[in-house]
Amino acid sequence: MVLNVALQEEKYKEFNEQLELLVDSYDQVVGDLTDVQRNLLDRQIQALDKCLRPGLQVLNWNSLGILDFIEEGNRGVAALRSVRDQVEKSQERIESVVEAIENAVLVRPFSWDRQNLMDHAEFYEFFEKYRET
C-alpha cells in the first residue's frame, strides 16, 4: 500500500493543487458578493453548491471521480463568474444612468432681478421667454 501511494505521489499532489485552485476560484467568485448580488445570484450559487456537494463526502485518493469532480466544479465556477460579470456590467450601466439623472439640470437657474411684483400676464410672459431660451 505504501509503495502504491509513493508511486502515485505526483498524481496526488496534482489533485491537491487542482482542488486548492477550485476552492480559490470559488472564494474569488462568491466571497466578495454584496448582499444584493448574493440575493440576485442565489439560484446560480445554489446550483454551484449542488455541483460541489460531492466534494463534501469523503473521497479517497483512489476515487475515480476526483478529476470529474474538479472539472464539474470548475465549470460551475466559470458559469457563476460569467453571470456575475454580466450582473456587474449591468450594475455599472444602471449606476451611470442613475448618476446622469441625478446630475441632470431640470430647471436652469435664472436671474430674478425684478424688485416689483408682476401680474399674472407678465409672470407668464417672463417664464415663457425663459423657457424658450
N, C-alpha and C positions, 0 to 999 in steps of 0.2 A: 504494500500500500504506500509506504514511504517512497519507494522508487517511482511508483506511478505519479505521485504528487511532484516529485523532483523533476520528472521528465516533462511535466506539463506546467512547470512554474511560469514560463513566459506567457502561456495562454491565460493563466490565472491573473497574472499582472495586467495583461491587456484587458481582460474582463473588468478588473478593478478600476483601471483608468477610464474605460468607457462608461462605467456606472457612475464614477465621480463626475465626469463631464455631463452626463444626463442630469444628475442632481443639480449641478451648477447651472445648467441651461434652464431647468425648472425654476430655480431660485431667481434667475435673471428675468424670466417672463412673468412669474406670479408674485415674486417677493415684494416689488415696489408698486403694486397696483394701488390706486386710490380706492376709497370705498365706493365711489360712483362707478369706476371702471370694474371693480370686482362684482358689483351688482349687475352691471350690464353684460359682463362676460361670464356670469355664473354658470350658464348651461355649458359653455365651452370648457370651463375649469372642471366641472363635474365629469365631462367626457374624458378630459386628460387624467383626472384622478382615477377614473374607471380603467383607463388604459394602463396606469401604473400600479393598480391594485395587486396584480400577480407578484410584484416585487416585495409586497408586504408579507407574503408567505415565505416560508423557508425554502430557498433554492440552494441546493448544494452545488459545488463546483463541477460536478459531473452531470448536472441537469442539461439536457439538450436544448432547453428553451431559453437559456440566458441570452444568446445572440438575438433570438426573435424578440425577447422582451426589450432589449436595448433598442433594436430597430423600431419597434412599435412605439416605445417611449419617445424616441427622437422624432418620429413622425407626428406624434401627438403634440409635443412641444413646438414643433415647427408650425403646425396648424394653428395653435393658440397664438404664437408670435405673429403670424400673418394677420389674424383677426385683430389682435391688439394694435398692430401697426396701422391698420385701417381705421380703427377707433381713434387712435391718437391723431391721425391726419384729419379726420372729421372734427375732432375736438379743436384742433388748431384753426380750421376754417370757421367753425362756429364762433370761437373766441375772437377772430379777426372781424367777423361780421358784427358781433356784439360791440366790439370796440369802435368800429366805424359808425354804428348807430349812436353809440354813446358820445362820440366826438362830433356828430353831425350838428351843424348850426341850423336849427329850425326857424329861428327868428333872428334876423340880423339886428345888431344894436343900431340905434339911431339917435340922433341929436334931438333933444327936447328943449329947444331954445325959447319957446314961447313963454311969456310971463302972464299973458291974459288968457282967459278961458275961451274955448271955441264953442260955437253952437254945433249941433249935430251934422249939419251940411259941411261945415268947414272941417270937422273931425273926419268925416267920411272922405272928403276930397284929399285931405292930408295923407291919410293912410292908403288911399287908392294910388296916389302918386308914389308913395314909398314902396308899395307892393310891386308896382310895375318896374321900378328901377332895380 
